[in-house]
Amino acid sequence: MEGIGRVESAGECGRGTTPDNEAFKLAPCAGAASDEDASVSQSCCAQVKKLGQNPSCLCAVMLSNTAKYSGANPQIAVTIPKRCNIATRPIGYKCGRK
């Protein structure tokens, strides 16, 4: 069958990446994702703002194995967009089954 090549599907975070790969970009958020009283850095806010444009990707990242192994607490991590004062943050968006 000529002309049929490998098909790459686009997951929650788009083609060519995975939630785990995107989670590495949130390394500057590690402290803020495990301590609600920690300050949130500008580099963290910039990455969250970029990922927040795709709420399903942001949720997938927060629930990824990489985020779990980093010690991030999903209940605290979801507060980061608000703590960054991101006006266009997804409000009321539910991640996972909860």
Phi and psi restraints in degrees (range 20) as a CNS / XPLOR table:
assign (resid 1 and name C) (resid 2 and name N)
       (resid 2 and name CA) (resid 2 and name C) 1.0 -77.6 20.0 2
assign (resid 2 and name N) (resid 2 and name CA)
       (resid 2 and name C) (resid 3 and name N) 1.0 144.3 20.0 2
assign (resid 2 and name C) (resid 3 and name N)
       (resid 3 and name CA) (resid 3 and name C) 1.0 91.7 20.0 2
assign (resid 3 and name N) (resid 3 and name CA)
       (resid 3 and name C) (resid 4 and name N) 1.0 -7.7 20.0 2
assign (resid 3 and name C) (resid 4 and name N)
       (resid 4 and name CA) (resid 4 and name C) 1.0 -101.2 20.0 2
assign (resid 4 and name N) (resid 4 and name CA)
       (resid 4 and name C) (resid 5 and name N) 1.0 118.3 20.0 2
assign (resid 4 and name C) (resid 5 and name N)
       (resid 5 and name CA) (resid 5 and name C) 1.0 -113.6 20.0 2
assign (resid 5 and name N) (resid 5 and name CA)
       (resid 5 and name C) (resid 6 and name N) 1.0 -166.8 20.0 2
assign (resid 5 and name C) (resid 6 and name N)
       (resid 6 and name CA) (resid 6 and name C) 1.0 -69.4 20.0 2
assign (resid 6 and name N) (resid 6 and name CA)
       (resid 6 and name C) (resid 7 and name N) 1.0 134.8 20.0 2
assign (resid 6 and name C) (resid 7 and name N)
       (resid 7 and name CA) (resid 7 and name C) 1.0 -101.7 20.0 2
assign (resid 7 and name N) (resid 7 and name CA)
       (resid 7 and name C) (resid 8 and name N) 1.0 128.7 20.0 2
assign (resid 7 and name C) (resid 8 and name N)
       (resid 8 and name CA) (resid 8 and name C) 1.0 -112.2 20.0 2
assign (resid 8 and name N) (resid 8 and name CA)
       (resid 8 and name C) (resid 9 and name N) 1.0 121.0 20.0 2
assign (resid 8 and name C) (resid 9 and name N)
       (resid 9 and name CA) (resid 9 and name C) 1.0 -87.3 20.0 2
assign (resid 9 and name N) (resid 9 and name CA)
       (resid 9 and name C) (resid 10 and name N) 1.0 156.6 20.0 2
assign (resid 9 and name C) (resid 10 and name N)
       (resid 10 and name CA) (resid 10 and name C) 1.0 -100.3 20.0 2
assign (resid 10 and name N) (resid 10 and name CA)
       (resid 10 and name C) (resid 11 and name N) 1.0 118.5 20.0 2
assign (resid 10 and name C) (resid 11 and name N)
       (resid 11 and name CA) (resid 11 and name C) 1.0 -84.1 20.0 2
assign (resid 11 and name N) (resid 11 and name CA)
       (resid 11 and name C) (resid 12 and name N) 1.0 -160.3 20.0 2
assign (resid 11 and name C) (resid 12 and name N)
       (resid 12 and name CA) (resid 12 and name C) 1.0 -56.7 20.0 2
assign (resid 12 and name N) (resid 12 and name CA)
       (resid 12 and name C) (resid 13 and name N) 1.0 -33.1 20.0 2
assign (resid 12 and name C) (resid 13 and name N)
       (resid 13 and name CA) (resid 13 and name C) 1.0 -102.5 20.0 2
assign (resid 13 and name N) (resid 13 and name CA)
       (resid 13 and name C) (resid 14 and name N) 1.0 8.4 20.0 2
assign (resid 13 and name C) (resid 14 and name N)
       (resid 14 and name CA) (resid 14 and name C) 1.0 98.7 20.0 2
assign (resid 14 and name N) (resid 14 and name CA)
       (resid 14 and name C) (resid 15 and name N) 1.0 177.1 20.0 2
assign (resid 14 and name C) (resid 15 and name N)
       (resid 15 and name CA) (resid 15 and name C) 1.0 -72.8 20.0 2
assign (resid 15 and name N) (resid 15 and name CA)
       (resid 15 and name C) (resid 16 and name N) 1.0 139.0 20.0 2
assign (resid 15 and name C) (resid 16 and name N)
       (resid 16 and name CA) (resid 16 and name C) 1.0 84.6 20.0 2
assign (resid 16 and name N) (resid 16 and name CA)
       (resid 16 and name C) (resid 17 and name N) 1.0 8.1 20.0 2
assign (resid 16 and name C) (resid 17 and name N)
       (resid 17 and name CA) (resid 17 and name C) 1.0 -149.0 20.0 2
assign (resid 17 and name N) (resid 17 and name CA)
       (resid 17 and name C) (resid 18 and name N) 1.0 168.8 20.0 2
assign (resid 17 and name C) (resid 18 and name N)
       (resid 18 and name CA) (resid 18 and name C) 1.0 -132.6 20.0 2
assign (resid 18 and name N) (resid 18 and name CA)
       (resid 18 and name C) (resid 19 and name N) 1.0 162.7 20.0 2
assign (resid 18 and name C) (resid 19 and name N)
       (resid 19 and name CA) (resid 19 and name C) 1.0 -56.2 20.0 2
assign (resid 19 and name N) (resid 19 and name CA)
       (resid 19 and name C) (resid 20 and name N) 1.0 -37.5 20.0 2
assign (resid 19 and name C) (resid 20 and name N)
       (resid 20 and name CA) (resid 20 and name C) 1.0 -64.5 20.0 2
assign (resid 20 and name N) (resid 20 and name CA)
       (resid 20 and name C) (resid 21 and name N) 1.0 -40.7 20.0 2
assign (resid 20 and name C) (resid 21 and name N)
       (resid 21 and name CA) (resid 21 and name C) 1.0 -64.4 20.0 2
assign (resid 21 and name N) (resid 21 and name CA)
       (resid 21 and name C) (resid 22 and name N) 1.0 -41.1 20.0 2
assign (resid 21 and name C) (resid 22 and name N)
       (resid 22 and name CA) (resid 22 and name C) 1.0 -67.4 20.0 2
assign (resid 22 and name N) (resid 22 and name CA)
       (resid 22 and name C) (resid 23 and name N) 1.0 -31.9 20.0 2
assign (resid 22 and name C) (resid 23 and name N)
       (resid 23 and name CA) (resid 23 and name C) 1.0 -61.2 20.0 2
assign (resid 23 and name N) (resid 23 and name CA)
       (resid 23 and name C) (resid 24 and name N) 1.0 -34.4 20.0 2
assign (resid 23 and name C) (resid 24 and name N)
       (resid 24 and name CA) (resid 24 and name C) 1.0 -61.4 20.0 2
assign (resid 24 and name N) (resid 24 and name CA)
       (resid 24 and name C) (resid 25 and name N) 1.0 -29.9 20.0 2
assign (resid 24 and name C) (resid 25 and name N)
       (resid 25 and name CA) (resid 25 and name C) 1.0 -69.5 20.0 2
assign (resid 25 and name N) (resid 25 and name CA)
       (resid 25 and name C) (resid 26 and name N) 1.0 -16.6 20.0 2
assign (resid 25 and name C) (resid 26 and name N)
       (resid 26 and name CA) (resid 26 and name C) 1.0 -95.5 20.0 2
assign (resid 26 and name N) (resid 26 and name CA)
       (resid 26 and name C) (resid 27 and name N) 1.0 16.8 20.0 2
assign (resid 26 and name C) (resid 27 and name N)
       (resid 27 and name CA) (resid 27 and name C) 1.0 -52.9 20.0 2
assign (resid 27 and name N) (resid 27 and name CA)
       (resid 27 and name C) (resid 28 and name N) 1.0 -38.2 20.0 2
assign (resid 27 and name C) (resid 28 and name N)
       (resid 28 and name CA) (resid 28 and name C) 1.0 -63.3 20.0 2
assign (resid 28 and name N) (resid 28 and name CA)
       (resid 28 and name C) (resid 29 and name N) 1.0 -10.9 20.0 2
assign (resid 28 and name C) (resid 29 and name N)
       (resid 29 and name CA) (resid 29 and name C) 1.0 -96.5 20.0 2
assign (resid 29 and name N) (resid 29 and name CA)
       (resid 29 and name C) (resid 30 and name N) 1.0 1.5 20.0 2
assign (resid 29 and name C) (resid 30 and name N)
       (resid 30 and name CA) (resid 30 and name C) 1.0 -54.1 20.0 2
assign (resid 30 and name N) (resid 30 and name CA)
       (resid 30 and name C) (resid 31 and name N) 1.0 -49.0 20.0 2
assign (resid 30 and name C) (resid 31 and name N)
       (resid 31 and name CA) (resid 31 and name C) 1.0 -64.8 20.0 2
assign (resid 31 and name N) (resid 31 and name CA)
       (resid 31 and name C) (resid 32 and name N) 1.0 -43.4 20.0 2
assign (resid 31 and name C) (resid 32 and name N)
       (resid 32 and name CA) (resid 32 and name C) 1.0 -69.4 20.0 2
assign (resid 32 and name N) (resid 32 and name CA)
       (resid 32 and name C) (resid 33 and name N) 1.0 -23.8 20.0 2
assign (resid 32 and name C) (resid 33 and name N)
       (resid 33 and name CA) (resid 33 and name C) 1.0 -83.8 20.0 2
assign (resid 33 and name N) (resid 33 and name CA)
       (resid 33 and name C) (resid 34 and name N) 1.0 -9.1 20.0 2
assign (resid 33 and name C) (resid 34 and name N)
       (resid 34 and name CA) (resid 34 and name C) 1.0 -119.2 20.0 2
assign (resid 34 and name N) (resid 34 and name CA)
       (resid 34 and name C) (resid 35 and name N) 1.0 -7.7 20.0 2
assign (resid 34 and name C) (resid 35 and name N)
       (resid 35 and name CA) (resid 35 and name C) 1.0 -140.7 20.0 2
assign (resid 35 and name N) (resid 35 and name CA)
       (resid 35 and name C) (resid 36 and name N) 1.0 109.8 20.0 2
assign (resid 35 and name C) (resid 36 and name N)
       (resid 36 and name CA) (resid 36 and name C) 1.0 -67.1 20.0 2
assign (resid 36 and name N) (resid 36 and name CA)
       (resid 36 and name C) (resid 37 and name N) 1.0 -13.6 20.0 2
assign (resid 36 and name C) (resid 37 and name N)
       (resid 37 and name CA) (resid 37 and name C) 1.0 -94.8 20.0 2
assign (resid 37 and name N) (resid 37 and name CA)
       (resid 37 and name C) (resid 38 and name N) 1.0 -6.7 20.0 2
assign (resid 37 and name C) (resid 38 and name N)
       (resid 38 and name CA) (resid 38 and name C) 1.0 -72.6 20.0 2
assign (resid 38 and name N) (resid 38 and name CA)
       (resid 38 and name C) (resid 39 and name N) 1.0 146.0 20.0 2
assign (resid 38 and name C) (resid 39 and name N)
       (resid 39 and name CA) (resid 39 and name C) 1.0 -73.2 20.0 2
assign (resid 39 and name N) (resid 39 and name CA)
       (resid 39 and name C) (resid 40 and name N) 1.0 153.2 20.0 2
assign (resid 39 and name C) (resid 40 and name N)
       (resid 40 and name CA) (resid 40 and name C) 1.0 -105.8 20.0 2
assign (resid 40 and name N) (resid 40 and name CA)
       (resid 40 and name C) (resid 41 and name N) 1.0 124.0 20.0 2
assign (resid 40 and name C) (resid 41 and name N)
       (resid 41 and name CA) (resid 41 and name C) 1.0 -73.6 20.0 2
assign (resid 41 and name N) (resid 41 and name CA)
       (resid 41 and name C) (resid 42 and name N) 1.0 159.4 20.0 2
assign (resid 41 and name C) (resid 42 and name N)
       (resid 42 and name CA) (resid 42 and name C) 1.0 -62.7 20.0 2
assign (resid 42 and name N) (resid 42 and name CA)
       (resid 42 and name C) (resid 43 and name N) 1.0 -36.7 20.0 2
assign (resid 42 and name C) (resid 43 and name N)
       (resid 43 and name CA) (resid 43 and name C) 1.0 -68.0 20.0 2
assign (resid 43 and name N) (resid 43 and name CA)
       (resid 43 and name C) (resid 44 and name N) 1.0 -34.7 20.0 2
assign (resid 43 and name C) (resid 44 and name N)
       (resid 44 and name CA) (resid 44 and name C) 1.0 -64.1 20.0 2
assign (resid 44 and name N) (resid 44 and name CA)
       (resid 44 and name C) (resid 45 and name N) 1.0 -49.2 20.0 2
assign (resid 44 and name C) (resid 45 and name N)
       (resid 45 and name CA) (resid 45 and name C) 1.0 -59.7 20.0 2
assign (resid 45 and name N) (resid 45 and name CA)
       (resid 45 and name C) (resid 46 and name N) 1.0 -38.8 20.0 2
assign (resid 45 and name C) (resid 46 and name N)
       (resid 46 and name CA) (resid 46 and name C) 1.0 -63.2 20.0 2
assign (resid 46 and name N) (resid 46 and name CA)
       (resid 46 and name C) (resid 47 and name N) 1.0 -42.9 20.0 2
assign (resid 46 and name C) (resid 47 and name N)
       (resid 47 and name CA) (resid 47 and name C) 1.0 -69.0 20.0 2
assign (resid 47 and name N) (resid 47 and name CA)
       (resid 47 and name C) (resid 48 and name N) 1.0 -40.4 20.0 2
assign (resid 47 and name C) (resid 48 and name N)
       (resid 48 and name CA) (resid 48 and name C) 1.0 -65.5 20.0 2
assign (resid 48 and name N) (resid 48 and name CA)
       (resid 48 and name C) (resid 49 and name N) 1.0 -39.0 20.0 2
assign (resid 48 and name C) (resid 49 and name N)
       (resid 49 and name CA) (resid 49 and name C) 1.0 -62.6 20.0 2
assign (resid 49 and name N) (resid 49 and name CA)
       (resid 49 and name C) (resid 50 and name N) 1.0 -41.8 20.0 2
assign (resid 49 and name C) (resid 50 and name N)
       (resid 50 and name CA) (resid 50 and name C) 1.0 -64.5 20.0 2
assign (resid 50 and name N) (resid 50 and name CA)
       (resid 50 and name C) (resid 51 and name N) 1.0 -47.5 20.0 2
assign (resid 50 and name C) (resid 51 and name N)
       (resid 51 and name CA) (resid 51 and name C) 1.0 -69.8 20.0 2
assign (resid 51 and name N) (resid 51 and name CA)
       (resid 51 and name C) (resid 52 and name N) 1.0 -30.9 20.0 2
assign (resid 51 and name C) (resid 52 and name N)
       (resid 52 and name CA) (resid 52 and name C) 1.0 -65.4 20.0 2
assign (resid 52 and name N) (resid 52 and name CA)
       (resid 52 and name C) (resid 53 and name N) 1.0 -14.3 20.0 2
assign (resid 52 and name C) (resid 53 and name N)
       (resid 53 and name CA) (resid 53 and name C) 1.0 -68.4 20.0 2
assign (resid 53 and name N) (resid 53 and name CA)
       (resid 53 and name C) (resid 54 and name N) 1.0 -16.6 20.0 2
assign (resid 53 and name C) (resid 54 and name N)
       (resid 54 and name CA) (resid 54 and name C) 1.0 -127.9 20.0 2
assign (resid 54 and name N) (resid 54 and name CA)
       (resid 54 and name C) (resid 55 and name N) 1.0 87.0 20.0 2
assign (resid 54 and name C) (resid 55 and name N)
       (resid 55 and name CA) (resid 55 and name C) 1.0 -55.6 20.0 2
assign (resid 55 and name N) (resid 55 and name CA)
       (resid 55 and name C) (resid 56 and name N) 1.0 -36.0 20.0 2
assign (resid 55 and name C) (resid 56 and name N)
       (resid 56 and name CA) (resid 56 and name C) 1.0 -67.3 20.0 2
assign (resid 56 and name N) (resid 56 and name CA)
       (resid 56 and name C) (resid 57 and name N) 1.0 -32.8 20.0 2
assign (resid 56 and name C) (resid 57 and name N)
       (resid 57 and name CA) (resid 57 and name C) 1.0 -69.4 20.0 2
assign (resid 57 and name N) (resid 57 and name CA)
       (resid 57 and name C) (resid 58 and name N) 1.0 -45.5 20.0 2
assign (resid 57 and name C) (resid 58 and name N)
       (resid 58 and name CA) (resid 58 and name C) 1.0 -59.0 20.0 2
assign (resid 58 and name N) (resid 58 and name CA)
       (resid 58 and name C) (resid 59 and name N) 1.0 -42.0 20.0 2
assign (resid 58 and name C) (resid 59 and name N)
       (resid 59 and name CA) (resid 59 and name C) 1.0 -64.2 20.0 2
assign (resid 59 and name N) (resid 59 and name CA)
       (resid 59 and name C) (resid 60 and name N) 1.0 -45.1 20.0 2
assign (resid 59 and name C) (resid 60 and name N)
       (resid 60 and name CA) (resid 60 and name C) 1.0 -61.2 20.0 2
assign (resid 60 and name N) (resid 60 and name CA)
       (resid 60 and name C) (resid 61 and name N) 1.0 -37.4 20.0 2
assign (resid 60 and name C) (resid 61 and name N)
       (resid 61 and name CA) (resid 61 and name C) 1.0 -65.4 20.0 2
assign (resid 61 and name N) (resid 61 and name CA)
       (resid 61 and name C) (resid 62 and name N) 1.0 -46.5 20.0 2
assign (resid 61 and name C) (resid 62 and name N)
       (resid 62 and name CA) (resid 62 and name C) 1.0 -64.8 20.0 2
assign (resid 62 and name N) (resid 62 and name CA)
       (resid 62 and name C) (resid 63 and name N) 1.0 -27.0 20.0 2
assign (resid 62 and name C) (resid 63 and name N)
       (resid 63 and name CA) (resid 63 and name C) 1.0 -98.8 20.0 2
assign (resid 63 and name N) (resid 63 and name CA)
       (resid 63 and name C) (resid 64 and name N) 1.0 5.8 20.0 2
assign (resid 63 and name C) (resid 64 and name N)
       (resid 64 and name CA) (resid 64 and name C) 1.0 -73.3 20.0 2
assign (resid 64 and name N) (resid 64 and name CA)
       (resid 64 and name C) (resid 65 and name N) 1.0 160.9 20.0 2
assign (resid 64 and name C) (resid 65 and name N)
       (resid 65 and name CA) (resid 65 and name C) 1.0 -60.7 20.0 2
assign (resid 65 and name N) (resid 65 and name CA)
       (resid 65 and name C) (resid 66 and name N) 1.0 -38.5 20.0 2
assign (resid 65 and name C) (resid 66 and name N)
       (resid 66 and name CA) (resid 66 and name C) 1.0 -60.5 20.0 2
assign (resid 66 and name N) (resid 66 and name CA)
       (resid 66 and name C) (resid 67 and name N) 1.0 -44.1 20.0 2
assign (resid 66 and name C) (resid 67 and name N)
       (resid 67 and name CA) (resid 67 and name C) 1.0 -64.9 20.0 2
assign (resid 67 and name N) (resid 67 and name CA)
       (resid 67 and name C) (resid 68 and name N) 1.0 -41.6 20.0 2
assign (resid 67 and name C) (resid 68 and name N)
       (resid 68 and name CA) (resid 68 and name C) 1.0 -61.7 20.0 2
assign (resid 68 and name N) (resid 68 and name CA)
       (resid 68 and name C) (resid 69 and name N) 1.0 -46.3 20.0 2
assign (resid 68 and name C) (resid 69 and name N)
       (resid 69 and name CA) (resid 69 and name C) 1.0 -69.5 20.0 2
assign (resid 69 and name N) (resid 69 and name CA)
       (resid 69 and name C) (resid 70 and name N) 1.0 -21.3 20.0 2
assign (resid 69 and name C) (resid 70 and name N)
       (resid 70 and name CA) (resid 70 and name C) 1.0 -78.4 20.0 2
assign (resid 70 and name N) (resid 70 and name CA)
       (resid 70 and name C) (resid 71 and name N) 1.0 -12.3 20.0 2
assign (resid 70 and name C) (resid 71 and name N)
       (resid 71 and name CA) (resid 71 and name C) 1.0 93.3 20.0 2
assign (resid 71 and name N) (resid 71 and name CA)
       (resid 71 and name C) (resid 72 and name N) 1.0 6.1 20.0 2
assign (resid 71 and name C) (resid 72 and name N)
       (resid 72 and name CA) (resid 72 and name C) 1.0 -65.5 20.0 2
assign (resid 72 and name N) (resid 72 and name CA)
       (resid 72 and name C) (resid 73 and name N) 1.0 139.2 20.0 2
assign (resid 72 and name C) (resid 73 and name N)
       (resid 73 and name CA) (resid 73 and name C) 1.0 -101.9 20.0 2
assign (resid 73 and name N) (resid 73 and name CA)
       (resid 73 and name C) (resid 74 and name N) 1.0 112.4 20.0 2
assign (resid 73 and name C) (resid 74 and name N)
       (resid 74 and name CA) (resid 74 and name C) 1.0 -53.5 20.0 2
assign (resid 74 and name N) (resid 74 and name CA)
       (resid 74 and name C) (resid 75 and name N) 1.0 -35.6 20.0 2
assign (resid 74 and name C) (resid 75 and name N)
       (resid 75 and name CA) (resid 75 and name C) 1.0 -67.5 20.0 2
assign (resid 75 and name N) (resid 75 and name CA)
       (resid 75 and name C) (resid 76 and name N) 1.0 -29.5 20.0 2
assign (resid 75 and name C) (resid 76 and name N)
       (resid 76 and name CA) (resid 76 and name C) 1.0 -86.6 20.0 2
assign (resid 76 and name N) (resid 76 and name CA)
       (resid 76 and name C) (resid 77 and name N) 1.0 -39.0 20.0 2
assign (resid 76 and name C) (resid 77 and name N)
       (resid 77 and name CA) (resid 77 and name C) 1.0 -58.9 20.0 2
assign (resid 77 and name N) (resid 77 and name CA)
       (resid 77 and name C) (resid 78 and name N) 1.0 -36.4 20.0 2
assign (resid 77 and name C) (resid 78 and name N)
       (resid 78 and name CA) (resid 78 and name C) 1.0 -67.5 20.0 2
assign (resid 78 and name N) (resid 78 and name CA)
       (resid 78 and name C) (resid 79 and name N) 1.0 -13.1 20.0 2
assign (resid 78 and name C) (resid 79 and name N)
       (resid 79 and name CA) (resid 79 and name C) 1.0 -84.9 20.0 2
assign (resid 79 and name N) (resid 79 and name CA)
       (resid 79 and name C) (resid 80 and name N) 1.0 -10.9 20.0 2
assign (resid 79 and name C) (resid 80 and name N)
       (resid 80 and name CA) (resid 80 and name C) 1.0 -61.3 20.0 2
assign (resid 80 and name N) (resid 80 and name CA)
       (resid 80 and name C) (resid 81 and name N) 1.0 -46.1 20.0 2
assign (resid 80 and name C) (resid 81 and name N)
       (resid 81 and name CA) (resid 81 and name C) 1.0 -55.1 20.0 2
assign (resid 81 and name N) (resid 81 and name CA)
       (resid 81 and name C) (resid 82 and name N) 1.0 -40.3 20.0 2
assign (resid 81 and name C) (resid 82 and name N)
       (resid 82 and name CA) (resid 82 and name C) 1.0 -68.3 20.0 2
assign (resid 82 and name N) (resid 82 and name CA)
       (resid 82 and name C) (resid 83 and name N) 1.0 -41.6 20.0 2
assign (resid 82 and name C) (resid 83 and name N)
       (resid 83 and name CA) (resid 83 and name C) 1.0 -66.3 20.0 2
assign (resid 83 and name N) (resid 83 and name CA)
       (resid 83 and name C) (resid 84 and name N) 1.0 -23.2 20.0 2
assign (resid 83 and name C) (resid 84 and name N)
       (resid 84 and name CA) (resid 84 and name C) 1.0 -86.5 20.0 2
assign (resid 84 and name N) (resid 84 and name CA)
       (resid 84 and name C) (resid 85 and name N) 1.0 -2.5 20.0 2
assign (resid 84 and name C) (resid 85 and name N)
       (resid 85 and name CA) (resid 85 and name C) 1.0 58.5 20.0 2
assign (resid 85 and name N) (resid 85 and name CA)
       (resid 85 and name C) (resid 86 and name N) 1.0 40.0 20.0 2
assign (resid 85 and name C) (resid 86 and name N)
       (resid 86 and name CA) (resid 86 and name C) 1.0 -81.2 20.0 2
assign (resid 86 and name N) (resid 86 and name CA)
       (resid 86 and name C) (resid 87 and name N) 1.0 110.0 20.0 2
assign (resid 86 and name C) (resid 87 and name N)
       (resid 87 and name CA) (resid 87 and name C) 1.0 -66.0 20.0 2
assign (resid 87 and name N) (resid 87 and name CA)
       (resid 87 and name C) (resid 88 and name N) 1.0 -30.9 20.0 2
assign (resid 87 and name C) (resid 88 and name N)
       (resid 88 and name CA) (resid 88 and name C) 1.0 -96.7 20.0 2
assign (resid 88 and name N) (resid 88 and name CA)
       (resid 88 and name C) (resid 89 and name N) 1.0 22.0 20.0 2
assign (resid 88 and name C) (resid 89 and name N)
       (resid 89 and name CA) (resid 89 and name C) 1.0 -67.3 20.0 2
assign (resid 89 and name N) (resid 89 and name CA)
       (resid 89 and name C) (resid 90 and name N) 1.0 150.4 20.0 2
assign (resid 89 and name C) (resid 90 and name N)
       (resid 90 and name CA) (resid 90 and name C) 1.0 -72.7 20.0 2
assign (resid 90 and name N) (resid 90 and name CA)
       (resid 90 and name C) (resid 91 and name N) 1.0 112.7 20.0 2
assign (resid 90 and name C) (resid 91 and name N)
       (resid 91 and name CA) (resid 91 and name C) 1.0 -100.1 20.0 2
assign (resid 91 and name N) (resid 91 and name CA)
       (resid 91 and name C) (resid 92 and name N) 1.0 130.3 20.0 2
assign (resid 91 and name C) (resid 92 and name N)
       (resid 92 and name CA) (resid 92 and name C) 1.0 82.7 20.0 2
assign (resid 92 and name N) (resid 92 and name CA)
       (resid 92 and name C) (resid 93 and name N) 1.0 3.3 20.0 2
assign (resid 92 and name C) (resid 93 and name N)
       (resid 93 and name CA) (resid 93 and name C) 1.0 -76.5 20.0 2
assign (resid 93 and name N) (resid 93 and name CA)
       (resid 93 and name C) (resid 94 and name N) 1.0 129.3 20.0 2
assign (resid 93 and name C) (resid 94 and name N)
       (resid 94 and name CA) (resid 94 and name C) 1.0 -98.2 20.0 2
assign (resid 94 and name N) (resid 94 and name CA)
       (resid 94 and name C) (resid 95 and name N) 1.0 128.4 20.0 2
assign (resid 94 and name C) (resid 95 and name N)
       (resid 95 and name CA) (resid 95 and name C) 1.0 -96.3 20.0 2
assign (resid 95 and name N) (resid 95 and name CA)
       (resid 95 and name C) (resid 96 and name N) 1.0 134.2 20.0 2
assign (resid 95 and name C) (resid 96 and name N)
       (resid 96 and name CA) (resid 96 and name C) 1.0 68.9 20.0 2
assign (resid 96 and name N) (resid 96 and name CA)
       (resid 96 and name C) (resid 97 and name N) 1.0 -152.8 20.0 2
assign (resid 96 and name C) (resid 97 and name N)
       (resid 97 and name CA) (resid 97 and name C) 1.0 -89.2 20.0 2
assign (resid 97 and name N) (resid 97 and name CA)
       (resid 97 and name C) (resid 98 and name N) 1.0 -5.7 20.0 2
